[in-house]
């Protein structure tokens, strides 16, 4: 899929592949090696007669080969810095000390020293961003400090002690800036990893909460049907054994289906426990296509359900489809447990930009005492009557950006209604 909005494209650094980074490393190695070559040209590769220091004089005729070697080491270390950053840094530090010894702190030594420390800073930045332990960091900083001290000693031996301060202060500042930048990148990466871990943990917690809600819906509905059927079977077992057998069959079917759903949910939880930090796999969730089976189970509990569908049925997002099913399931459970009626109506309305779900019964309604005392006990009168079921339904609809209402009808009856917005193009 092409991204048409330039603002939505990831940053350039995120779009580079590993091969691109390797190419950039080789390019940086070549550029820095060229800089070192230019600096060493006048000091080591020019014909004899240039005013070298005492240490350089002991190099004899090896100046030019050593200069070429330093250039090669610089390019090699920078190009391979991602593979062995600490080793490459050690090579560059050794090369810096060797360059100071060979050039003898000639005129222009301040610019030369900064040039030698540019590759060091470039690799030190990566070391600061990737070191493993504090002990490693201390060792690296000690090695850098030793190299700087060696440069100072060599400048003194070459008779250029006046250059120690103007040469080493900029070099030390260059090293400090490189380490600070690498350390900041390291902290940002650690923070990003921590955010990813927290997001994964949050996803696991949210999925477990969702599964807990699903378990509540499954268990509450199934146990209500089983309780009603068991009571009816016990009541007619002597006078109407055929009806009692049908009640037992309904109990068997309902309990088996509930066990199957719970196994799927608990299996998802078990998978999350076996793979910490990984959100559990979503189990197949029911939807409005399974409404007929839900209606059949409710009918077995003694409540006939009339389902009316308005509008053209359409493919719904999984979250909307499952939430609509759970709303109907919880509402029918409340009808079976509380309404004391033998029928109710379910309306599913497919609108252009919203889905309407409505469950209405003509049962006992809400007693006046419950209506009067609802505010004192917290929650609405409907929630006093139905417990936490309506709270869960309200949360589902709110998470989807919809509107939820539940309350008694004039006289007798109760209505649960939800309007859930649909994404454009649904």
C-alpha positions as CSV (number, residue, x, y, z in Angstrom):
1,X,0.0,0.0,0.0
2,X,1.4,3.4,-1.0
3,X,1.3,6.2,1.5
4,X,0.0,9.3,-0.3
5,X,0.4,11.8,2.6
6,X,4.1,12.8,3.0
7,X,3.5,13.7,6.7
8,X,2.4,10.2,7.4
9,X,5.6,8.6,6.0
10,X,8.1,7.4,8.6
11,X,11.4,9.4,9.1
12,X,14.2,8.8,6.6
13,X,16.3,7.0,9.2
14,X,13.4,4.5,9.7
15,X,13.2,3.8,5.9
16,X,16.9,3.0,5.5
17,X,17.7,-0.7,5.2
18,X,20.7,-2.4,6.9
19,X,22.5,-2.4,3.6
20,X,22.1,1.3,3.3
21,X,23.6,1.9,6.8
22,X,26.6,-0.3,5.8
23,X,27.1,1.8,2.7
24,X,26.9,5.0,4.7
25,X,29.5,3.6,7.1
26,X,31.9,2.9,4.2
27,X,31.3,6.4,2.9
28,X,32.0,7.9,6.3
29,X,35.2,5.8,6.6
30,X,36.4,7.0,3.2
31,X,35.7,10.7,4.0
32,X,37.4,10.6,7.4
33,X,40.4,8.6,6.0
34,X,40.7,11.3,3.3
35,X,40.8,14.0,6.0
36,X,43.5,12.2,7.9
37,X,45.5,11.7,4.7
38,X,45.3,15.4,3.9
39,X,46.6,16.3,7.4
40,X,49.4,13.7,7.3
41,X,50.5,14.7,3.8
42,X,52.6,17.6,4.9
43,X,53.9,16.0,8.0
44,X,54.8,12.5,6.8
45,X,54.6,12.2,3.1
46,X,56.5,15.4,2.0
47,X,60.2,15.1,1.2
48,X,62.6,15.3,4.2
49,X,63.5,18.7,5.5
50,X,60.2,19.5,7.2
51,X,60.7,20.5,10.8
52,X,59.7,17.5,12.8
53,X,59.9,16.9,16.5
54,X,62.3,14.6,18.4
55,X,59.9,11.7,18.4
56,X,59.3,12.0,14.7
57,X,63.1,12.0,14.1
58,X,63.4,8.5,15.6
59,X,61.0,7.2,13.0
60,X,63.7,7.3,10.4
61,X,62.5,6.4,6.9
62,X,59.3,4.8,8.1
63,X,57.3,8.0,8.2
64,X,55.6,7.6,4.9
65,X,54.6,3.9,5.4
66,X,53.3,4.7,8.9
67,X,51.3,7.6,7.5
68,X,49.7,5.4,4.9
69,X,49.0,2.8,7.6
70,X,47.3,5.4,9.8
71,X,45.1,6.4,6.9
72,X,44.1,2.8,6.3
73,X,43.4,2.1,9.9
74,X,41.2,5.2,10.1
75,X,39.1,4.1,7.1
76,X,38.9,0.5,8.3
77,X,37.9,1.3,11.8
78,X,35.1,3.8,10.8
79,X,33.8,1.5,8.1
80,X,33.5,-1.5,10.5
81,X,32.4,0.4,13.6
82,X,29.0,-1.3,13.8
83,X,30.5,-4.8,13.9
84,X,33.1,-4.3,16.7
85,X,32.7,-0.7,18.0
86,X,35.0,-1.1,21.0
87,X,37.8,-2.7,19.1
88,X,37.5,-0.1,16.3
89,X,37.7,2.6,18.9
90,X,40.8,1.1,20.4
91,X,42.4,1.1,16.9
92,X,41.5,4.8,16.4
93,X,42.9,5.8,19.8
94,X,46.2,4.0,19.1
95,X,46.2,5.8,15.7
96,X,45.7,9.1,17.3
97,X,48.6,8.6,19.7
98,X,50.8,7.4,16.8
99,X,49.9,10.4,14.7
100,X,50.7,12.9,17.5
101,X,54.1,11.1,17.9
102,X,54.9,11.2,14.2
103,X,53.9,14.7,13.4
104,X,55.5,16.2,16.5
105,X,53.0,18.9,17.1
106,X,54.0,21.0,14.1
107,X,52.4,24.3,13.2
108,X,48.8,23.7,12.7
109,X,48.7,21.0,15.4
110,X,45.4,22.2,16.8
111,X,43.6,21.6,13.5
112,X,45.5,18.3,13.1
113,X,44.5,17.0,16.6
114,X,40.8,17.8,15.9
115,X,41.1,16.0,12.7
116,X,42.5,12.9,14.4
117,X,39.8,13.0,17.0
118,X,36.9,13.3,14.5
119,X,37.0,9.5,13.7
120,X,37.4,8.8,17.5
121,X,34.3,10.9,18.3
122,X,32.4,9.3,15.4
123,X,33.0,5.8,16.8
124,X,32.8,6.8,20.4
125,X,29.2,8.0,19.8
126,X,28.2,4.5,18.8
127,X,30.0,2.9,21.8
128,X,28.2,5.3,24.1
129,X,24.9,4.3,22.5
130,X,25.4,0.6,22.7
131,X,27.6,-0.3,25.7
132,X,26.2,-3.1,27.9
133,X,27.3,-2.4,31.4
134,X,28.7,0.5,33.4
135,X,32.0,-1.3,33.8
136,X,32.3,-1.3,30.0
137,X,31.6,2.4,29.9
138,X,34.2,3.1,32.6
139,X,36.8,1.1,30.7
140,X,36.1,3.0,27.4
141,X,36.3,6.4,29.1
142,X,39.5,5.4,30.8
143,X,41.0,4.4,27.5
144,X,40.0,7.7,25.9
145,X,41.5,9.6,28.9
146,X,44.7,7.6,28.6
147,X,45.0,8.5,24.9
148,X,44.5,12.2,25.6
149,X,47.1,12.0,28.3
150,X,49.5,10.3,26.0
151,X,49.0,13.0,23.4
152,X,49.8,15.6,26.0
153,X,53.0,13.8,27.0
154,X,54.1,13.4,23.4
155,X,53.6,17.1,22.7
156,X,55.9,17.9,25.6
157,X,58.5,15.4,24.4
158,X,58.4,17.0,21.0
159,X,59.1,20.4,22.5
160,X,55.7,21.8,21.8
161,X,54.3,22.0,25.4
162,X,52.6,25.3,24.4
163,X,50.2,23.4,22.2
164,X,48.9,21.1,24.9
165,X,46.1,23.4,26.0
166,X,44.9,24.7,22.6
167,X,45.1,21.1,21.1
168,X,43.7,19.0,23.9
169,X,40.9,21.2,25.1
170,X,39.0,21.1,21.8
171,X,39.8,17.4,21.5
172,X,38.3,16.7,25.0
173,X,35.2,18.8,24.1
174,X,34.8,16.8,20.9
175,X,34.9,13.6,22.9
176,X,32.5,14.9,25.6
177,X,30.0,15.9,22.9
178,X,30.2,12.6,21.2
179,X,29.7,10.6,24.4
180,X,26.8,12.8,25.5
181,X,25.0,12.4,22.1
182,X,25.5,8.7,22.2
183,X,24.3,8.5,25.8
184,X,21.1,10.5,24.9
185,X,20.4,8.1,22.0
186,X,20.9,5.2,24.4
187,X,18.4,6.6,26.9
188,X,15.9,7.3,24.2
189,X,16.2,3.8,22.9
190,X,15.7,2.3,26.4
191,X,12.7,4.6,26.9
192,X,11.2,3.4,23.6
193,X,11.8,-0.3,24.7
194,X,10.1,0.4,28.0
195,X,7.2,2.0,26.3
196,X,6.9,-1.0,24.0
197,X,6.9,-3.3,27.0
198,X,4.3,-1.2,28.8
199,X,2.1,-1.2,25.6
200,X,2.4,-5.0,25.4
201,X,1.5,-5.4,29.1
202,X,-1.4,-3.0,28.6
203,X,-2.6,-5.0,25.6
204,X,-2.5,-8.2,27.7
205,X,-4.4,-6.6,30.5
206,X,-7.0,-5.2,28.2
207,X,-7.4,-8.5,26.4
208,X,-7.8,-10.3,29.8
209,X,-10.4,-7.7,30.8
210,X,-12.2,-8.3,27.6
211,X,-12.1,-12.1,28.2
212,X,-13.3,-11.6,31.7
213,X,-16.3,-9.7,30.4
214,X,-16.9,-12.4,27.9
215,X,-16.8,-15.0,30.6
216,X,-19.3,-13.0,32.7
217,X,-21.7,-12.8,29.7
218,X,-21.4,-16.5,28.9
219,X,-21.6,-17.7,32.5
220,X,-24.4,-15.4,33.5
221,X,-26.6,-16.2,30.5
222,X,-25.9,-20.0,30.6
223,X,-26.4,-20.3,34.3
224,X,-29.7,-18.3,34.1
225,X,-31.0,-20.7,31.4
226,X,-29.8,-23.7,33.4
227,X,-31.4,-22.5,36.6
228,X,-34.8,-21.9,35.0
229,X,-34.7,-25.2,33.2
230,X,-33.7,-27.1,36.3
231,X,-36.5,-25.5,38.3
232,X,-39.0,-26.3,35.7
233,X,-37.9,-29.8,35.3
234,X,-38.1,-30.4,39.1
235,X,-41.6,-29.0,39.1
236,X,-43.0,-31.2,36.3
237,X,-40.8,-34.3,36.7
238,X,-43.7,-36.4,38.1
239,X,-46.7,-35.0,36.2
240,X,-45.0,-34.4,32.8
241,X,-41.8,-36.5,32.5
242,X,-41.5,-35.6,28.8
243,X,-41.2,-31.9,29.6
244,X,-38.7,-32.7,32.3
245,X,-36.6,-34.7,29.8
246,X,-36.7,-31.7,27.4
247,X,-35.6,-29.4,30.2
248,X,-32.7,-31.7,31.0
249,X,-31.8,-31.8,27.3
250,X,-31.8,-27.9,27.3
251,X,-29.5,-27.9,30.4
252,X,-27.1,-30.3,28.7
253,X,-27.0,-28.3,25.4
254,X,-26.6,-25.0,27.2
255,X,-23.9,-26.2,29.6
256,X,-21.9,-27.9,26.7
257,X,-21.9,-24.6,24.7
258,X,-20.9,-22.6,27.7
259,X,-18.0,-25.0,28.4
260,X,-16.8,-24.8,24.8
261,X,-16.8,-21.0,24.9
262,X,-15.0,-21.0,28.3
263,X,-12.3,-23.4,27.0
264,X,-11.6,-21.1,24.0
265,X,-11.3,-18.1,26.3
266,X,-9.1,-19.8,28.9
267,X,-7.0,-21.2,26.2
268,X,-6.3,-17.6,25.1
269,X,-5.3,-16.7,28.6
270,X,-3.1,-19.8,28.9
271,X,-1.3,-18.8,25.7
272,X,-0.6,-15.3,27.2
273,X,0.9,-16.9,30.3
274,X,3.2,-19.1,28.2
275,X,4.4,-16.1,26.2
276,X,4.8,-13.2,28.5
277,X,4.6,-9.8,26.9
278,X,2.6,-11.1,23.9
279,X,-1.1,-10.3,23.7
280,X,-3.2,-13.5,23.7
281,X,-4.6,-14.6,20.4
282,X,-8.2,-13.6,19.8
283,X,-10.5,-16.5,20.0
284,X,-13.5,-16.7,17.5
285,X,-16.0,-14.2,19.0
286,X,-19.8,-14.5,18.4
287,X,-21.7,-12.0,16.4
288,X,-25.2,-11.1,15.3
289,X,-25.0,-14.1,12.9
290,X,-25.2,-16.3,16.0
291,X,-28.3,-14.5,17.2
292,X,-30.7,-17.3,16.3
293,X,-28.9,-19.8,18.5
294,X,-29.0,-17.3,21.4
295,X,-32.8,-16.9,20.8
296,X,-33.2,-20.7,20.8
297,X,-31.4,-21.0,24.2
298,X,-33.5,-18.2,25.6
299,X,-36.7,-20.0,24.4
300,X,-35.6,-23.1,26.2
301,X,-35.6,-20.9,29.4
302,X,-39.2,-20.1,28.8
303,X,-38.9,-16.7,27.1
304,X,-39.9,-16.3,23.5
305,X,-37.9,-13.8,21.6
306,X,-39.2,-11.9,18.6
307,X,-36.3,-10.6,16.4
308,X,-36.9,-7.7,14.0
309,X,-34.3,-6.4,11.6
310,X,-34.6,-3.1,9.9
311,X,-32.5,-2.0,7.0
312,X,-30.1,-4.0,4.9
313,X,-27.8,-6.3,6.9
314,X,-24.2,-5.5,6.3
315,X,-20.7,-6.7,7.3
316,X,-19.9,-5.0,10.6
317,X,-16.5,-4.5,12.2
318,X,-15.7,-7.3,14.5
319,X,-15.8,-5.1,17.7
320,X,-19.2,-3.8,16.8
321,X,-20.6,-7.2,15.8
322,X,-19.4,-8.9,19.0
323,X,-20.5,-6.0,21.2
324,X,-24.0,-6.0,19.7
325,X,-24.3,-9.7,20.3
326,X,-23.2,-9.4,23.9
327,X,-25.6,-6.5,24.5
328,X,-28.5,-8.7,23.3
329,X,-27.2,-11.7,25.3
330,X,-26.9,-9.7,28.6
331,X,-30.3,-8.0,28.0
332,X,-32.0,-11.4,27.5
333,X,-30.2,-12.8,30.5
334,X,-31.8,-10.0,32.6
335,X,-35.2,-10.7,31.1
336,X,-34.9,-14.4,32.1
337,X,-33.7,-13.5,35.6
338,X,-35.7,-10.5,36.5
339,X,-38.6,-9.7,34.1
340,X,-41.0,-12.5,35.0
341,X,-42.4,-12.6,31.5
342,X,-42.6,-15.1,28.7
343,X,-41.7,-12.9,25.8
344,X,-39.6,-10.0,24.7
345,X,-38.7,-8.2,21.5
346,X,-35.2,-7.6,19.9
347,X,-34.7,-4.9,17.3
348,X,-31.6,-4.7,15.1
349,X,-31.5,-1.6,13.0
350,X,-28.9,-1.2,10.2
351,X,-28.6,2.5,9.5
352,X,-26.3,4.3,7.1
353,X,-23.9,5.4,9.8
354,X,-25.0,3.6,13.0
355,X,-26.3,0.3,14.3
356,X,-29.3,0.3,16.6
357,X,-29.8,-2.5,19.2
358,X,-32.9,-2.5,21.3
359,X,-34.3,-5.2,23.7
360,X,-37.8,-4.6,25.2
361,X,-39.9,-6.7,27.5
362,X,-43.3,-6.4,29.1
363,X,-42.4,-7.8,32.5
364,X,-42.7,-6.6,36.0
365,X,-40.8,-3.3,35.5
366,X,-39.0,-1.5,38.3
367,X,-40.8,-1.2,41.6
368,X,-41.4,2.3,42.9
369,X,-39.3,1.6,46.0
370,X,-36.3,0.8,43.8
371,X,-36.9,3.9,41.7
372,X,-37.0,6.0,44.9
373,X,-33.9,4.4,46.5
374,X,-31.7,4.1,43.4
375,X,-29.9,7.4,44.1
376,X,-29.1,6.5,47.7
377,X,-27.5,3.2,46.8
378,X,-25.6,4.6,43.8
379,X,-26.3,4.0,40.1
380,X,-29.6,4.1,38.3
381,X,-32.7,2.2,39.2
382,X,-32.0,-0.1,36.3
383,X,-28.6,-0.9,37.7
384,X,-30.2,-1.6,41.1
385,X,-32.4,-4.1,39.5
386,X,-29.9,-5.7,37.1
387,X,-26.6,-5.5,39.0
388,X,-23.4,-5.0,37.0
389,X,-24.7,-6.2,33.7
390,X,-25.9,-2.8,32.6
391,X,-22.6,-1.3,33.7
392,X,-20.7,-3.6,31.4
393,X,-23.1,-2.9,28.5
394,X,-22.7,0.8,29.0
395,X,-18.9,0.4,29.0
396,X,-19.0,-1.6,25.7
397,X,-21.1,1.1,24.0
398,X,-19.0,4.0,25.3
399,X,-15.8,2.4,24.1
400,X,-17.2,2.3,20.6
401,X,-18.3,5.9,20.8
402,X,-22.0,5.1,21.0
403,X,-25.0,6.0,23.2
404,X,-26.6,3.7,25.7
405,X,-29.8,3.9,27.7
406,X,-31.7,1.5,29.9
407,X,-34.8,2.0,32.0
408,X,-38.4,1.1,32.7
409,X,-41.2,1.7,30.4
410,X,-44.4,3.4,31.5
411,X,-46.5,1.0,33.5
412,X,-44.6,-2.3,33.0
413,X,-41.7,-3.4,31.0
414,X,-38.1,-2.5,30.5
415,X,-36.0,-1.3,27.6
416,X,-32.3,-1.5,26.8
417,X,-31.2,0.6,23.8
418,X,-27.9,1.2,22.2
419,X,-26.8,3.3,19.1
420,X,-23.3,2.4,17.9
421,X,-21.6,4.5,15.2
422,X,-20.3,2.7,12.2
423,X,-17.0,3.5,10.4
424,X,-17.4,5.3,7.0
425,X,-17.8,2.8,4.2
426,X,-19.3,0.1,6.3
